[in-house]
């Protein structure tokens, strides 16, 4: 009887621990990125941007090291670019251009001092840039739509995502 009771409690403890391991669930990254793009467009439309004007979308970078991106930063940018196209905007694909330096395993990075030069080369009216920072259980994201001619922020949107297993994996450095 004592052995059966011990086995029962051990099984119960195992189930409880397994349940705790999956408490943090990932949000749908695609939906979050689409929502961010929609918010950027809604605010930017007040500034007079229209669908005929080209937009560049850059990889989102780590706020603690703007030279570094991740799968998370690249995917977020890709999905925001996708949403802009779905909404009828002209989006320039950065990775197809020979004049833009694309770092291996990092993606295209656009720093503010190069913003005008690259946007002029691609005849872009605006650029989507973004940063992310992670804490113990959350990723904080800032997306901005910046007018290329003068670096004026046309719109910006901040959001956060729980650090579920998929998000955590996408934030890891790749060897």
N, C-alpha and C positions, 0 to 999 in steps of 0.2 A: 504494500500500500504506500509506504513512504517513498519507494522508488518510483512508483507511478505518479505520485504527487510532485516529486522533484522534476520528473520528465515533463509533466504538464506545465509547471511554472517556467521551465527552461524554454519550452516551445512558445509559451505566451510572451516571454521576454524577447525572443527572437522575432516574433511577429511585430511587437511594439517597436523594436529598434529598426526593423525594415521599413515600417510605416513612417518613422521620423526621417529616414534618409530621403524620402521623396516629398517632403513637405513643400519645398520651394519648387514651383512649377514655372516653366518658361512662358512668357507671353508670346503671342504670335508675332515674330519679328517683321514679317511682311506687312501685317496690318498696322503695326506701330510705325513702320517706315512710310507707308502710304498716308497715314494720318498726319505725320510730320510734313510730308510734301504738300498735302492739302492745306494745312495751316499756313505754310510758307507762301503758297500761291494766293490764298485768300487775303493775307495782309499785303502782299506785294502788288496785287491788282490795284490797290489804292494809289500806288506810285506810278501807275501807267504802263507797267510791263504787259506785253501782249505775246500771243503765240508765235508771231513771226520773228521775234527776237531770240537769238541763240543763247542757250544756257550751258555752261560747263558744270559738271558735277565731279567733285574730287573725293578721294577716300577720306573718311573721317579719321582723325588722328587722336592719339593718346594725349590727353591734356597735360600729363606730366612729362611728355617727350614728344613734341610735335613733329619730330623726324620719324616717328614710329606709328604704324597702323597695325591692324590685325585682321583676321578673317571677319570679325564683327564690324570693324570700321569699313572694310571694303564692301561687305554685303549690304550694310545700311545704305551706303552711297549708291550701290547698284539698284537697290529697290526704290530709293527716292528718284533716281533718274528714270526708272521704269514708269513710275507714277506720273512724272512730268510728261513723258511721251504719251501715256494714256489720256492725259488731260489736253493733248493737242499741242504741246510746246515742242520747239525745235531743240533737241539736246545733242550736243557734240560729244561723240565717243572719244574720250581722251586716249584710250589704249590703242586706237587705230592710227593715231597721228605720230609720225616719225620725229616731230619737233619737240615732243614732250618726253622728258626723262622719266622712265618708269622703273622704279627700284624693284628688283626681284624680291618676292615674298613680302613686299610692303605695299605695292600699288602706287598709283600716281599721287604725288603730294604737291600741293600748291601752297606756297608760303606767301604772305602778304606782299613782300617786296617784289615778287615775280608776278603778281596778279595782273597788273596792267599789260606787261609784256606778253604773257601767254594769251590773255583774252584778246588782245589786238591781233595776234597771229591767227587766232581762230574766229575773229569777228564776233566775239561773244558780248552780249549786253550785260550778263550777270553770271555769277559763279556761286554754286552751292558749296559751302564749306561746313565742316563740323568737327566737333571734339566729343570725346567721351572720357569718363573717369569712373573707375570702379571702386566700390567699397566692399565691405564684407559680404553683403547680400544684395546689392543694388548696383546697376550701371546707370549713370547720369549722362544724358546726351543733350548736346546743344547743336542745333542746325541753324545756319544763317544763309540767307540769299543776299549776296553782296553785289552792288553795281560795280562793274569792272572799271569804268572810266574814272571813278573817284573814290573807290573803296567805301562808299556809303552803304550801310546795312539797310536793305529795303524791308526785310522781315527776318524774324528769328523765332525759334520755337524750342522750348526746353521740355524734356520728358525724362522719365526714368523707367527702367525695366528691372524686374526681379532677376537675381543671379541664379537661374535654374541651370541644370546640367548642360544644355545646349549653349546657352550664353557663356557660361564659364569656359567651355571648350573653345568657343570662337575667340575668346579674349586671350587665350594662352599664346605665348611666344612659340613660333615654329622654329625648329632647329635648322 
